[in-house]
Amino acid sequence: MVSQITRGIKISVLTSFEGTYFKNYKIHFAFSYVITIENHSKDSVQLISRHWEIFDSLNTIEIVDGEGVIGKKPVLKPGEFHTYSSGCLLSSPYGAMKGHFNMINFTSTRNFKVIVPTFRLCAPFALN
């Protein structure tokens, strides 16, 4: 598990290899991840959007931007947390993801970025 705190918001990520799949006559490696967002600040915040950079060992980079996470824009009061699960397909058994969440602080009405630390996506058989 990797974790990082940005401006009082802690992001923790746990990953898992789900298996291989054939899609469009090509093998893909499926990974899932669970992200927990914890509000350690004194202000209420809301997650507005996300930005992902997804890398695999074949030097393929996919950029994903979108509103919320899995169709939700969670509001977190001080001390609250939100956990969600998602996943991605890679063209190789090894890769990584990193990104950020765009959030709004309800006290200051300012937008800010919360960094999602780089997390590895690795099929167990790919390790030496």
HUDA-V999170 format. One line per field, one symbol per residue. phi: phi as a letter, one per 30 degrees, with the letter a starting at -180 (. if undefined). Layout:
phi: ???
This chain:
phi: .cbacbhicccbbbcadckcbcbhibdbccbcbcccccccdccdbbdcabbbbccbdcidbccbbadhbhibbdcbdeicbbbbcaaaccdbdbaabalacdbbcddchcdaccdcdebdbbdedddc
